[in-house]
Amino acid sequence: MTMESSWSHPRPLPDGPPPAARPTDAIYLNNAAEGWPKAPGVAAAVARALEQPPSSAGRVAGVSAGPAAECRRRIANLLAVPDPNRIVLTTGATHALNLAVHGLGLRSGALVITTVTEHNSVLRPLFLLERQQRVRIVSIGLDAAGGLDGVAFEQALSGRPALVAINHASNVTGRINPVERLFAMAKDAGAVTLLDASQTAGHLPVEPLRLHADLVAFPGHKGFHGPAGTGALYVAPRLELDPLVVGGTGYHSQSHWHPQEMPGRLEAGTPNAPALAGLAAAFAWHAEHSDPFQRCASAAGRRLRDGLRTIPKVRLFDGQSHTEHLGVVSFHIRGWPVEEAGVALLESFGVVCRTGLHCAPWMHQAIGSAAEGTIRLSASGFNTGPDIDAALAAVAKLAA
């Protein structure tokens, strides 16, 4: 088995400067949970922000901009949207998805279409609305080939949904969903469309206008390798969400009511300026090096998937080679409970993975792993060829 040419040198990245050095011998393959190491420049930007006097716009005399403004500008460029003020900065994708689901003010009895691939950050806000008898949920399952059931989706649209929420890619199997086609159909049916880009942002182009997405949520700490506790929500110009939290904004202080203008409409309280400074640094690095970084991540994912497919006693979930996947793979090793296998991979081989249900219970029911979940490996562009080879060798030893 040979690696693509971009894998010929463990460091540096192809066509780019060397990435952050890893201060440990661990083979980190848990990037679907949190990207690591952080992008070069992130730690230094956070440290500088902590060492300097605070400079949050509206809270220091004479300061009209700061890291929040830079993040908004960079995210707008990344998403190819014209107005940075439609970008709401959040504490992560969970915060962003809750803003989207609850902020729509769905009417009692509204139909919501979602899928079995969703993360609990989508499902639990919907379940809460369902328990309050405010929405009806229809979940689209998988077809015989393991993709979303297009026939069932079309049938569900006949119910005139108010909201269609779809995961851009599964955090369990890495399969990329055809959201552009599905959202175009949903828009024709009159629905608001919500994209959970938690796994794809930083790995794939995420452009709301092309994908027909009214709302797009993503974190800063996964594909962009920025600080934890950061994220964003894009809100299309025709939508005005109700805020979940109101309070200080640094302007319009004389009003009894929270400002209505975006993005302050959905942002309250003092922003986490050090984290946003780190996020801005991550976006800056990504803007310059995203192409080679993404090629490396894609190559790592293919090598993982192809390698696991060949190991006896390993069951690879959604292992088809003809479908599009991210560098996220889920599997079982015959004779090994998934939790024990994860501990063995870490303690005996230094491979950092994740085990369990990965906050996606419906997906595990759909693929037949609901009892205990799966072992999940998830690569990034910081993983080298030797990383992947070592991880595959470790799995093969456990399987043997």
Steps between C-alpha positions, in 0.01 A plus 500: 500500500648835397435847623427802282795719421392756759582242765865459403617726784355471852574871554456758354162507332510495119524847352497664841701578814544234767201451727512516876736250656330232707630495859420133545554168329127430501338435164203733516208367296210663682460810285125452457473583871762778503770590252852467634768629489365849474577695186834684507460842657193416708672457836711812450193707409314381811801575719541850354132576558530389862814704557366823349232730646148394397380662178144385444313736269243712687653422839821703480498869408636558152484134392263434210631165377684196629543127443124452467490727197794319342335163559178621341682631197698180453193279546304704246783450250513131580125456450495728194227721650506878451404630845719416804219627725303185417767300687421440867794395717415223745663269752483211251271313265270393786435862592454592133255215434294589807486862383376379161240248618354702786545839338271419208194515726336205328123499531320229692466186293772597251656214304876458525688260273837374615708185453640205691851636443449793737702582810325556832569872461225496238286220641471617859380854418242339270401246765448785745265675258322172435451443873352847522262390221627773273635286214454167327822326401547278195838329481636378166678166520759331283443319173644162403826663390550676834412849380204713597171365368413744222157349436400539864634856497287597200194344661562690825521831311136460400416585862629857442769510770590821678860387555732248338818431702771283346850400603755582229693185589457226759731521799468119529580379148632812330256465210421833332131566449368652171377814672504722193240284325294433813495865609398615152197271527430621853508865390254422223272355770520825697726381784776681686820298459753440778841349429711346775850540356679389815702233322542661158595861576874518445498183289253581222366820345198611703324771301142569612388663176614204289367243745160676542562522876323774696686416822848349534655402833857388561767497774846651495675213679454215249592545134659841553713385796413811697427540872222307670198707597477677164259472210265685272151512354423646160151648472357580157393864453130417477499333842484674836544256788380567851788524750545231764700726733467876545706747700801721450619576149716807551261726305135620512532479878213744554248255352296255708520258212783308346621650170330364191788554258718208400728360626440654843142377484630149575808587704492615862766539764873552483655295218785257564759722334801269554317204346382716210856624445608136478211424265598790274854359488363158407295650217802694378711183488218309334453766232863460396543123533156343465559326165806291595362445850172366365682278249698346785186445709323338204797273431516397865131417504524287186800315636324430829185378326687286246729355764225408746306331221783250455550400867336167594250518789444872445151615404514838331171690507401670174824391339392543138779633283271663241342758734638829631632496855699719734796356689267350763471121534304280741562131558480201731771244578355155548544385860573848634241718675543843349594670828769241575635529147527877537690467826733242345569721198594787729692321773681241288549688173456870575208536257247760616150415378142519622260222590127487566200666339669831407183695593320357193262232634271477196795440268616203707152354489502543123836327443451227762747612767256642755589262783847639568584733214822479304872561510556820306818628342496847343794650315606852415757659274747491789509120492789348308532178303687333788216602737247314290725197451561475875129526580412228246775277639362548851148404392638196317681385814184529708304315235757220496 
